[in-house]
Amino acid sequence: MAHQVSEEKMQYDRILEDKEKCIVSTLGVVNDLLQYMTGLDYVRDMIIDAGDQANMIQNVAASSEEMTAATEDISSCVQVSSENMRTAKGETDQALDKVEKTFAAVEENMNQIDGVKDIMDEVRDETVKINELVNVIKSVADQTNLLSLNASIEAA
């Protein structure tokens, strides 16, 4: 019986040893799984970060497109403003030309008015002379009438 107990003890020790090996092996697998899962978490975090970066890149691309569109709008507005400025300059040049022609016409009219004024001054001077002449003629006519009246009175 001591032999049997010794054999059973050896068998029991082998079973314990096998169980210990199994537990050590299981712990190794669990450790490997934990390391693998940790690696997966790292990969998952990298994938999430890559997704976030992709979203940021899309946002930057969308912002760039918006800025490009805004720049094109500004460029279009600048071109329209430039055309409007050219048109306004052309119209201003035409208006300035008309104003210069108007001033030239006004100056010519002023010269003509000065000429008419000179003529009117001459007419006035001549009218004064005619009035003086008429007064002389009237005076002579009055004297002639007086003489004629005297002659008629003397003849009667």
OpenMM code with the backbone's topology and positions (N, CA, C; nanometers):
from openmm import Vec3, app, unit

residues = "MET ALA HIS GLN VAL SER GLU GLU LYS MET GLN TYR ASP ARG ILE LEU GLU ASP LYS GLU LYS CYS ILE VAL SER THR LEU GLY VAL VAL ASN ASP LEU LEU GLN TYR MET THR GLY LEU ASP TYR VAL ARG ASP MET ILE ILE ASP ALA GLY ASP GLN ALA ASN MET ILE GLN ASN VAL ALA ALA SER SER GLU GLU MET THR ALA ALA THR GLU ASP ILE SER SER CYS VAL GLN VAL SER SER GLU ASN MET ARG THR ALA LYS GLY GLU THR ASP GLN ALA LEU ASP LYS VAL GLU LYS THR PHE ALA ALA VAL GLU GLU ASN MET ASN GLN ILE ASP GLY VAL LYS ASP ILE MET ASP GLU VAL ARG ASP GLU THR VAL LYS ILE ASN GLU LEU VAL ASN VAL ILE LYS SER VAL ALA ASP GLN THR ASN LEU LEU SER LEU ASN ALA SER ILE GLU ALA ALA".split()
positions = [
    Vec3(0.0792, -0.1147, 0.0000),
    Vec3(0.0000, 0.0000, 0.0000),
    Vec3(0.0864, 0.1251, 0.0000),
    Vec3(0.1935, 0.1230, 0.0574),
    Vec3(0.2793, 0.2381, 0.0544),
    Vec3(0.3251, 0.2602, -0.0881),
    Vec3(0.3421, 0.1497, -0.1564),
    Vec3(0.3822, 0.1621, -0.2937),
    Vec3(0.2689, 0.2225, -0.3758),
    Vec3(0.1511, 0.1787, -0.3493),
    Vec3(0.0337, 0.2272, -0.4207),
    Vec3(0.0116, 0.3737, -0.3882),
    Vec3(0.0319, 0.4125, -0.2676),
    Vec3(0.0148, 0.5514, -0.2278),
    Vec3(0.1242, 0.6316, -0.2954),
    Vec3(0.2413, 0.5747, -0.3018),
    Vec3(0.3499, 0.6445, -0.3651),
    Vec3(0.3224, 0.6598, -0.5138),
    Vec3(0.2657, 0.5561, -0.5763),
    Vec3(0.2318, 0.5631, -0.7173),
    Vec3(0.1197, 0.6635, -0.7401),
    Vec3(0.0236, 0.6628, -0.6552),
    Vec3(-0.0878, 0.7564, -0.6685),
    Vec3(-0.0382, 0.8987, -0.6463),
    Vec3(0.0577, 0.9096, -0.5540),
    Vec3(0.1118, 1.0421, -0.5306),
    Vec3(0.1875, 1.0882, -0.6543),
    Vec3(0.2614, 0.9992, -0.7195),
    Vec3(0.3343, 1.0344, -0.8395),
    Vec3(0.2382, 1.0696, -0.9518),
    Vec3(0.1325, 0.9910, -0.9594),
    Vec3(0.0311, 1.0190, -1.0606),
    Vec3(-0.0331, 1.1544, -1.0331),
    Vec3(-0.0604, 1.1744, -0.9080),
    Vec3(-0.1209, 1.3017, -0.8679),
    Vec3(-0.0234, 1.4158, -0.8978),
    Vec3(0.1053, 1.3989, -0.8739),
    Vec3(0.2064, 1.5005, -0.9028),
    Vec3(0.2148, 1.5267, -1.0529),
    Vec3(0.2045, 1.4175, -1.1341),
    Vec3(0.2065, 1.4346, -1.2793),
    Vec3(0.0850, 1.5130, -1.3259),
    Vec3(-0.0288, 1.4797, -1.2669),
    Vec3(-0.1521, 1.5517, -1.3043),
    Vec3(-0.1371, 1.6984, -1.2668),
    Vec3(-0.0832, 1.7238, -1.1492),
    Vec3(-0.0624, 1.8618, -1.1066),
    Vec3(0.0373, 1.9314, -1.1992),
    Vec3(0.1426, 1.8537, -1.2346),
    Vec3(0.2421, 1.9096, -1.3248),
    Vec3(0.1791, 1.9398, -1.4600),
    Vec3(0.0969, 1.8475, -1.5117),
    Vec3(0.0271, 1.8696, -1.6399),
    Vec3(-0.0671, 1.9894, -1.6288),
    Vec3(-0.1353, 1.9961, -1.5171),
    Vec3(-0.2283, 2.1084, -1.4965),
    Vec3(-0.1496, 2.2396, -1.4909),
    Vec3(-0.0340, 2.2340, -1.4232),
    Vec3(0.0484, 2.3541, -1.4126),
    Vec3(0.0968, 2.3960, -1.5511),
    Vec3(0.1407, 2.2968, -1.6324),
    Vec3(0.1842, 2.3264, -1.7683),
    Vec3(0.0684, 2.3838, -1.8491),
    Vec3(-0.0488, 2.3248, -1.8292),
    Vec3(-0.1692, 2.3732, -1.9004),
    Vec3(-0.2013, 2.5156, -1.8580),
    Vec3(-0.1913, 2.5434, -1.7279),
    Vec3(-0.2196, 2.6778, -1.6773),
    Vec3(-0.1151, 2.7752, -1.7307),
    Vec3(0.0137, 2.7354, -1.7305),
    Vec3(0.1197, 2.8221, -1.7811),
    Vec3(0.0967, 2.8482, -1.9294),
    Vec3(0.0606, 2.7408, -2.0017),
    Vec3(0.0332, 2.7569, -2.1448),
    Vec3(-0.0866, 2.8488, -2.1663),
    Vec3(-0.1909, 2.8298, -2.0873),
    Vec3(-0.3107, 2.9138, -2.0980),
    Vec3(-0.2758, 3.0582, -2.0646),
    Vec3(-0.1931, 3.0769, -1.9609),
    Vec3(-0.1516, 3.2121, -1.9255),
    Vec3(-0.0710, 3.2750, -2.0394),
    Vec3(0.0120, 3.1948, -2.1057),
    Vec3(0.0879, 3.2453, -2.2201),
    Vec3(-0.0053, 3.2889, -2.3328),
    Vec3(-0.1078, 3.2039, -2.3595),
    Vec3(-0.2054, 3.2375, -2.4643),
    Vec3(-0.2826, 3.3622, -2.4245),
    Vec3(-0.3242, 3.3700, -2.2971),
    Vec3(-0.3976, 3.4875, -2.2497),
    Vec3(-0.3084, 3.6116, -2.2619),
    Vec3(-0.1816, 3.5951, -2.2250),
    Vec3(-0.0879, 3.7071, -2.2365),
    Vec3(-0.0742, 3.7489, -2.3833),
    Vec3(-0.0596, 3.6487, -2.4717),
    Vec3(-0.0511, 3.6787, -2.6155),
    Vec3(-0.1784, 3.7481, -2.6641),
    Vec3(-0.2945, 3.6986, -2.6178),
    Vec3(-0.4225, 3.7609, -2.6563),
    Vec3(-0.4305, 3.9046, -2.6066),
    Vec3(-0.3845, 3.9258, -2.4840),
    Vec3(-0.3865, 4.0619, -2.4295),
    Vec3(-0.2952, 4.1535, -2.5107),
    Vec3(-0.1774, 4.1027, -2.5453),
    Vec3(-0.0869, 4.1831, -2.6271),
    Vec3(-0.1496, 4.2092, -2.7644),
    Vec3(-0.2121, 4.1054, -2.8208),
    Vec3(-0.2766, 4.1208, -2.9516),
    Vec3(-0.3903, 4.2228, -2.9428),
    Vec3(-0.4703, 4.2126, -2.8360),
    Vec3(-0.5825, 4.3055, -2.8180),
    Vec3(-0.5310, 4.4472, -2.7955),
    Vec3(-0.4202, 4.4595, -2.7214),
    Vec3(-0.3607, 4.5914, -2.7021),
    Vec3(-0.3163, 4.6469, -2.8367),
    Vec3(-0.2564, 4.5599, -2.9184),
    Vec3(-0.2182, 4.6011, -3.0533),
    Vec3(-0.3405, 4.6398, -3.1348),
    Vec3(-0.4492, 4.5646, -3.1195),
    Vec3(-0.5733, 4.5976, -3.1911),
    Vec3(-0.6283, 4.7313, -3.1439),
    Vec3(-0.6214, 4.7580, -3.0137),
    Vec3(-0.6657, 4.8875, -2.9626),
    Vec3(-0.5826, 4.9997, -3.0240),
    Vec3(-0.4509, 4.9751, -3.0341),
    Vec3(-0.3623, 5.0749, -3.0950),
    Vec3(-0.3991, 5.0949, -3.2415),
    Vec3(-0.4225, 4.9832, -3.3121),
    Vec3(-0.4623, 4.9909, -3.4533),
    Vec3(-0.5974, 5.0600, -3.4649),
    Vec3(-0.6909, 5.0241, -3.3730),
    Vec3(-0.8233, 5.0874, -3.3740),
    Vec3(-0.8093, 5.2376, -3.3517),
    Vec3(-0.7245, 5.2767, -3.2561),
    Vec3(-0.7012, 5.4194, -3.2318),
    Vec3(-0.6399, 5.4865, -3.3546),
    Vec3(-0.5477, 5.4153, -3.4204),
    Vec3(-0.4871, 5.4705, -3.5417),
    Vec3(-0.5920, 5.4869, -3.6512),
    Vec3(-0.6817, 5.3875, -3.6636),
    Vec3(-0.7877, 5.3956, -3.7650),
    Vec3(-0.8813, 5.5115, -3.7332),
    Vec3(-0.9155, 5.5267, -3.6052),
    Vec3(-1.0024, 5.6387, -3.5648),
    Vec3(-0.9323, 5.7711, -3.5947),
    Vec3(-0.8024, 5.7785, -3.5586),
    Vec3(-0.7262, 5.9007, -3.5872),
    Vec3(-0.7181, 5.9264, -3.7371),
    Vec3(-0.6978, 5.8190, -3.8141),
    Vec3(-0.6923, 5.8350, -3.9601),
    Vec3(-0.8268, 5.8838, -4.0130),
    Vec3(-0.9368, 5.8319, -3.9566),
    Vec3(-1.0702, 5.8794, -3.9965),
    Vec3(-1.0886, 6.0261, -3.9622),
    Vec3(-1.0430, 6.0634, -3.8417),
    Vec3(-1.0513, 6.2044, -3.8020),
    Vec3(-0.9681, 6.2921, -3.8953),
    Vec3(-0.8483, 6.2427, -3.9285),
    Vec3(-0.7632, 6.3187, -4.0200),
    Vec3(-0.8280, 6.3294, -4.1577),
    Vec3(-0.8918, 6.2202, -4.2026),
    Vec3(-0.9608, 6.2241, -4.3323),
    Vec3(-1.0729, 6.3271, -4.3282),
    Vec3(-1.1472, 6.3316, -4.2170),
    Vec3(-1.2539, 6.4319, -4.2026),
    Vec3(-1.1959, 6.5729, -4.2049),
    Vec3(-1.0827, 6.5907, -4.1354),
    Vec3(-1.0196, 6.7234, -4.1352),
    Vec3(-0.9737, 6.7607, -4.2756),
    Vec3(-0.9169, 6.6628, -4.3461),
    Vec3(-0.8714, 6.6896, -4.4832),
    Vec3(-0.9899, 6.7255, -4.5714),
    Vec3(-1.1022, 6.6544, -4.5534),
    Vec3(-1.2228, 6.6878, -4.6304),
    Vec3(-1.2705, 6.8286, -4.5962),
    Vec3(-1.2659, 6.8629, -4.4681),
    Vec3(-1.3059, 6.9981, -4.4275),
    Vec3(-1.2132, 7.1027, -4.4884),
    Vec3(-1.0825, 7.0739, -4.4874),
    Vec3(-0.9867, 7.1672, -4.5479),
    Vec3(-1.0128, 7.1785, -4.6975),
    Vec3(-1.0403, 7.0636, -4.7619),
    Vec3(-1.0690, 7.0661, -4.9060),
    Vec3(-1.1956, 7.1464, -4.9335),
    Vec3(-1.2991, 7.1262, -4.8506),
    Vec3(-1.4237, 7.2021, -4.8689),
    Vec3(-1.3981, 7.3507, -4.8468),
    Vec3(-1.3194, 7.3825, -4.7434),
    Vec3(-1.2870, 7.5233, -4.7182),
    Vec3(-1.2077, 7.5813, -4.8343),
    Vec3(-1.1158, 7.5013, -4.8877),
    Vec3(-1.0375, 7.5480, -5.0027),
    Vec3(-1.1276, 7.5733, -5.1222),
    Vec3(-1.2241, 7.4839, -5.1434),
    Vec3(-1.3187, 7.5040, -5.2538),
    Vec3(-1.4007, 7.6305, -5.2319),
    Vec3(-1.4444, 7.6515, -5.1074),
    Vec3(-1.5208, 7.7726, -5.0770),
    Vec3(-1.4348, 7.8970, -5.0989),
    Vec3(-1.3090, 7.8899, -5.0555),
    Vec3(-1.2200, 8.0044, -5.0747),
    Vec3(-1.1942, 8.0276, -5.2230),
    Vec3(-1.1804, 7.9183, -5.2989),
    Vec3(-1.1606, 7.9316, -5.4432),
    Vec3(-1.2825, 7.9964, -5.5063),
    Vec3(-1.4017, 7.9504, -5.4652),
    Vec3(-1.5251, 8.0097, -5.5188),
    Vec3(-1.5341, 8.1569, -5.4803),
    Vec3(-1.5004, 8.1880, -5.3546),
    Vec3(-1.5049, 8.3282, -5.3103),
    Vec3(-1.4030, 8.4115, -5.3876),
    Vec3(-1.2852, 8.3543, -5.4105),
    Vec3(-1.1826, 8.4256, -5.4867),
    Vec3(-1.2294, 8.4495, -5.6290),
    Vec3(-1.2945, 8.3485, -5.6878),
    Vec3(-1.3473, 8.3649, -5.8233),
    Vec3(-1.4557, 8.4719, -5.8251),
    Vec3(-1.5418, 8.4720, -5.7214),
    Vec3(-1.6452, 8.5759, -5.7127),
    Vec3(-1.5809, 8.7143, -5.7017),
    Vec3(-1.4796, 8.7248, -5.6173),
    Vec3(-1.4110, 8.8535, -5.6010),
    Vec3(-1.3467, 8.8949, -5.7322),
    Vec3(-1.2834, 8.7989, -5.7988),
    Vec3(-1.2198, 8.8284, -5.9277),
    Vec3(-1.3233, 8.8755, -6.0284),
    Vec3(-1.4384, 8.8088, -6.0292),
    Vec3(-1.5463, 8.8488, -6.1203),
    Vec3(-1.5945, 8.9899, -6.0869),
    Vec3(-1.6111, 9.0173, -5.9573),
    Vec3(-1.6544, 9.1518, -5.9158),
    Vec3(-1.5506, 9.2567, -5.9548),
    Vec3(-1.4234, 9.2222, -5.9403),
    Vec3(-1.3171, 9.3163, -5.9774),
    Vec3(-1.3216, 9.3428, -6.1277),
    Vec3(-1.3450, 9.2365, -6.2069),
    Vec3(-1.3538, 9.2553, -6.3521),
    Vec3(-1.4727, 9.3436, -6.3873),
    Vec3(-1.5876, 9.3171, -6.3228),
    Vec3(-1.7066, 9.3986, -6.3491),
    Vec3(-1.6798, 9.5432, -6.3076),
    Vec3(-1.6170, 9.5611, -6.1907),
    Vec3(-1.5850, 9.6969, -6.1449),
    Vec3(-1.4896, 9.7651, -6.2413),
    Vec3(-1.3933, 9.6888, -6.2909),
    Vec3(-1.2982, 9.7450, -6.3866),
    Vec3(-1.3700, 9.7883, -6.5140),
    Vec3(-1.4603, 9.7043, -6.5632),
    Vec3(-1.5387, 9.7405, -6.6824),
    Vec3(-1.6238, 9.8643, -6.6542),
    Vec3(-1.6867, 9.8662, -6.5365),
    Vec3(-1.7686, 9.9822, -6.4999),
    Vec3(-1.6832, 10.1084, -6.4921),
    Vec3(-1.5617, 10.0939, -6.4383),
    Vec3(-1.4724, 10.2096, -6.4295),
    Vec3(-1.4341, 10.2581, -6.5695),
    Vec3(-1.4051, 10.1619, -6.6608),
    Vec3(-1.3704, 10.2015, -6.7978),
    Vec3(-1.4886, 10.2732, -6.8627),
    Vec3(-1.6092, 10.2163, -6.8432),
    Vec3(-1.7285, 10.2787, -6.9001),
    Vec3(-1.7488, 10.4174, -6.8405),
    Vec3(-1.7355, 10.4275, -6.7078),
    Vec3(-1.7526, 10.5576, -6.6408),
    Vec3(-1.6479, 10.6570, -6.6892),
    Vec3(-1.5244, 10.6118, -6.7084),
    Vec3(-1.4194, 10.7013, -6.7572),
    Vec3(-1.4537, 10.7495, -6.8974),
    Vec3(-1.5015, 10.6566, -6.9823),
    Vec3(-1.5406, 10.6962, -7.1178),
    Vec3(-1.6527, 10.7983, -7.1155),
    Vec3(-1.7537, 10.7719, -7.0318),
    Vec3(-1.8658, 10.8654, -7.0217),
    Vec3(-1.8201, 10.9987, -6.9627),
    Vec3(-1.7296, 10.9925, -6.8650),
    Vec3(-1.6764, 11.1155, -6.8058),
    Vec3(-1.5982, 11.1951, -6.9092),
    Vec3(-1.5178, 11.1246, -6.9899),
    Vec3(-1.4427, 11.1933, -7.0959),
    Vec3(-1.5380, 11.2598, -7.1946),
    Vec3(-1.6463, 11.1876, -7.2308),
    Vec3(-1.7449, 11.2456, -7.3230),
    Vec3(-1.8119, 11.3676, -7.2600),
    Vec3(-1.8496, 11.3542, -7.1319),
    Vec3(-1.9141, 11.4665, -7.0633),
    Vec3(-1.8183, 11.5853, -7.0544),
    Vec3(-1.6916, 11.5583, -7.0252),
    Vec3(-1.5919, 11.6650, -7.0181),
    Vec3(-1.5770, 11.7330, -7.1537),
    Vec3(-1.5763, 11.6536, -7.2611),
    Vec3(-1.5680, 11.7099, -7.3962),
    Vec3(-1.6888, 11.7997, -7.4233),
    Vec3(-1.8081, 11.7523, -7.3829),
    Vec3(-1.9294, 11.8333, -7.4033),
    Vec3(-1.9228, 11.9619, -7.3218),
    Vec3(-1.8726, 11.9515, -7.1975),
    Vec3(-1.8603, 12.0711, -7.1131),
    Vec3(-1.7633, 12.1699, -7.1770),
    Vec3(-1.6511, 12.1186, -7.2298),
    Vec3(-1.5546, 12.2073, -7.2958),
    Vec3(-1.6176, 12.2736, -7.4176),
    Vec3(-1.6950, 12.1972, -7.4950),
    Vec3(-1.7625, 12.2554, -7.6118),
    Vec3(-1.8652, 12.3585, -7.5676),
    Vec3(-1.9350, 12.3283, -7.4578),
    Vec3(-2.0345, 12.4228, -7.4062),
    Vec3(-1.9662, 12.5517, -7.3621),
    Vec3(-1.8523, 12.5393, -7.2905),
    Vec3(-1.7794, 12.6591, -7.2495),
    Vec3(-1.7313, 12.7380, -7.3705),
    Vec3(-1.6868, 12.6671, -7.4739),
    Vec3(-1.6425, 12.7359, -7.5956),
    Vec3(-1.7602, 12.8097, -7.6589),
    Vec3(-1.8786, 12.7437, -7.6624),
    Vec3(-1.9973, 12.8086, -7.7190),
    Vec3(-2.0381, 12.9282, -7.6339),
    Vec3(-2.0312, 12.9134, -7.5012),
    Vec3(-2.0654, 13.0248, -7.4118),
    Vec3(-1.9683, 13.1398, -7.4350),
    Vec3(-1.8395, 13.1084, -7.4488),
    Vec3(-1.7403, 13.2130, -7.4728),
    Vec3(-1.7679, 13.2825, -7.6062),
    Vec3(-1.8021, 13.2032, -7.7085),
    Vec3(-1.8350, 13.2626, -7.8386),
    Vec3(-1.9584, 13.3510, -7.8265),
    Vec3(-2.0585, 13.3021, -7.7529),
    Vec3(-2.1799, 13.3826, -7.7321),
    Vec3(-2.1485, 13.5103, -7.6553),
    Vec3(-2.0593, 13.4999, -7.5561),
    Vec3(-2.0209, 13.6195, -7.4810),
    Vec3(-1.9519, 13.7199, -7.5736),
    Vec3(-1.8668, 13.6682, -7.6625),
    Vec3(-1.8016, 13.7572, -7.7596),
    Vec3(-1.9056, 13.8223, -7.8505),
    Vec3(-2.0040, 13.7419, -7.8935),
    Vec3(-2.1104, 13.7976, -7.9778),
    Vec3(-2.1918, 13.9001, -7.8997),
    Vec3(-2.2181, 13.8687, -7.7721),
    Vec3(-2.2931, 13.9640, -7.6886),
    Vec3(-2.2132, 14.0930, -7.6737),
    Vec3(-2.0804, 14.0796, -7.6547),
    Vec3(-1.9961, 14.1995, -7.6467),
    Vec3(-2.0049, 14.2775, -7.7774),
    Vec3(-2.0063, 14.2049, -7.8916),
    Vec3(-2.0201, 14.2714, -8.0219),
    Vec3(-2.1536, 14.3414, -8.0337),
    Vec3(-2.2605, 14.2727, -7.9902),
    Vec3(-2.3943, 14.3336, -7.9945),
    Vec3(-2.3981, 14.4549, -7.9030),
    Vec3(-2.3340, 14.4441, -7.7862),
    Vec3(-2.3303, 14.5566, -7.6928),
    Vec3(-2.2595, 14.6756, -7.7576),
    Vec3(-2.1467, 14.6470, -7.8246),
    Vec3(-2.0754, 14.7554, -7.8931),
    Vec3(-2.1649, 14.8194, -7.9991),
    Vec3(-2.2355, 14.7339, -8.0758),
    Vec3(-2.3273, 14.7860, -8.1794),
    Vec3(-2.4380, 14.8678, -8.1148),
    Vec3(-2.4924, 14.8163, -8.0014),
    Vec3(-2.5992, 14.8890, -7.9325),
    Vec3(-2.5471, 15.0237, -7.8806),
    Vec3(-2.4229, 15.0259, -7.8311),
    Vec3(-2.3635, 15.1526, -7.7874),
    Vec3(-2.3535, 15.2498, -7.9054),
    Vec3(-2.3130, 15.1969, -8.0219),
    Vec3(-2.3045, 15.2819, -8.1415),
    Vec3(-2.4430, 15.3310, -8.1821),
    Vec3(-2.5442, 15.2391, -8.1769),
    Vec3(-2.6816, 15.2791, -8.2120),
    Vec3(-2.7289, 15.3867, -8.1162),
    Vec3(-2.7002, 15.3716, -7.9881),
    Vec3(-2.7407, 15.4714, -7.8892),
    Vec3(-2.6724, 15.6044, -7.9190),
    Vec3(-2.5417, 15.5973, -7.9466),
    Vec3(-2.4698, 15.7214, -7.9794),
    Vec3(-2.5300, 15.7861, -8.1040),
    Vec3(-2.5585, 15.7048, -8.2055),
    Vec3(-2.6183, 15.7572, -8.3292),
    Vec3(-2.7587, 15.8111, -8.3026),
    Vec3(-2.8325, 15.7423, -8.2125),
    Vec3(-2.9670, 15.7894, -8.1781),
    Vec3(-2.9589, 15.9255, -8.1109),
    Vec3(-2.8606, 15.9425, -8.0229),
    Vec3(-2.8419, 16.0724, -7.9573),
    Vec3(-2.8133, 16.1786, -8.0635),
    Vec3(-2.7276, 16.1428, -8.1601),
    Vec3(-2.6955, 16.2383, -8.2666),
    Vec3(-2.8191, 16.2680, -8.3510),
    Vec3(-2.8978, 16.1619, -8.3804),
    Vec3(-3.0211, 16.1832, -8.4594),
    Vec3(-3.1166, 16.2725, -8.3822),
    Vec3(-3.1291, 16.2495, -8.2513),
    Vec3(-3.2167, 16.3338, -8.1687),
    Vec3(-3.1704, 16.4789, -8.1717),
    Vec3(-3.0389, 16.4953, -8.1639),
    Vec3(-2.9860, 16.6322, -8.1714),
    Vec3(-3.0184, 16.6936, -8.3080),
    Vec3(-3.0015, 16.6133, -8.4140),
    Vec3(-3.0318, 16.6620, -8.5493),
    Vec3(-3.1810, 16.6936, -8.5638),
    Vec3(-3.2647, 16.6032, -8.5077),
    Vec3(-3.4102, 16.6273, -8.5131),
    Vec3(-3.4428, 16.7556, -8.4385),
    Vec3(-3.3784, 16.7761, -8.3247),
    Vec3(-3.4028, 16.8998, -8.2494),
    Vec3(-3.3618, 17.0228, -8.3306),
    Vec3(-3.2481, 17.0097, -8.4021),
    Vec3(-3.2040, 17.1222, -8.4868),
    Vec3(-3.3069, 17.1450, -8.5968),
    Vec3(-3.3497, 17.0317, -8.6617),
    Vec3(-3.4491, 17.0439, -8.7703),
    Vec3(-3.5785, 17.1014, -8.7149),
    Vec3(-3.6189, 17.0575, -8.5989),
    Vec3(-3.7417, 17.1083, -8.5389),
    Vec3(-3.7275, 17.2573, -8.5089),
    Vec3(-3.6113, 17.2934, -8.4597),
    Vec3(-3.5874, 17.4346, -8.4308),
    Vec3(-3.5928, 17.5168, -8.5588),
    Vec3(-3.5309, 17.4634, -8.6655),
    Vec3(-3.5330, 17.5342, -8.7947),
    Vec3(-3.6764, 17.5403, -8.8453),
    Vec3(-3.7500, 17.4286, -8.8311),
    Vec3(-3.8886, 17.4257, -8.8781),
    Vec3(-3.9718, 17.5248, -8.7984),
    Vec3(-3.9470, 17.5311, -8.6689),
    Vec3(-4.0221, 17.6279, -8.5876),
    Vec3(-3.9919, 17.7710, -8.6322),
    Vec3(-3.8655, 17.7957, -8.6578),
    Vec3(-3.8269, 17.9301, -8.7028),
    Vec3(-3.8871, 17.9584, -8.8408),
    Vec3(-3.8860, 17.8535, -8.9258),
    Vec3(-3.9440, 17.8722, -9.0600),
    Vec3(-4.0928, 17.8985, -9.0464),
    Vec3(-4.1575, 17.8278, -8.9605),
    Vec3(-4.3002, 17.8494, -8.9391),
    Vec3(-4.3249, 17.9905, -8.8846),
    Vec3(-4.2400, 18.0345, -8.7963),
    Vec3(-4.2542, 18.1707, -8.7431),
    Vec3(-4.2343, 18.2751, -8.8522),
    Vec3(-4.1313, 18.2504, -8.9309),
    Vec3(-4.1052, 18.3433, -9.0420),
    Vec3(-4.2226, 18.3415, -9.1391),
    Vec3(-4.2728, 18.2243, -9.1664),
    Vec3(-4.3853, 18.2128, -9.2597),
    Vec3(-4.5073, 18.2812, -9.1995),
    Vec3(-4.5283, 18.2647, -9.0725),
    Vec3(-4.6416, 18.3285, -9.0063),
    Vec3(-4.6236, 18.4801, -9.0082),
    Vec3(-4.5037, 18.5275, -8.9834),
    Vec3(-4.4740, 18.6713, -8.9907),
    Vec3(-4.5000, 18.7239, -9.1304),
    Vec3(-4.4538, 18.6469, -9.2264),
    Vec3(-4.4717, 18.6900, -9.3660),
    Vec3(-4.6192, 18.6931, -9.3981),
    Vec3(-4.6958, 18.5988, -9.3478),
    Vec3(-4.8391, 18.5973, -9.3752),
    Vec3(-4.9053, 18.7153, -9.3064),
    Vec3(-4.8605, 18.7451, -9.1881),
    Vec3(-4.9196, 18.8568, -9.1155),
    Vec3(-4.8848, 18.9858, -9.1867),
    Vec3(-4.7665, 19.0027, -9.2316),
    Vec3(-4.7254, 19.1242, -9.3006),
    Vec3(-4.7971, 19.1336, -9.4334),
    Vec3(-4.8206, 19.0278, -9.4949),
    Vec3(-4.8884, 19.0300, -9.6245),
    Vec3(-5.0357, 19.0587, -9.6025),
    Vec3(-5.0851, 19.0369, -9.4971),
    Vec3(-5.2262, 19.0605, -9.4764),
    Vec3(-5.2438, 19.1966, -9.4269),
] * unit.nanometer
topology = app.Topology()
chain = topology.addChain("A")
for resn in residues:
    res = topology.addResidue(resn, chain)
    for name in ("N", "CA", "C"):
        topology.addAtom(name, app.Element.getBySymbol(name[0]), res)
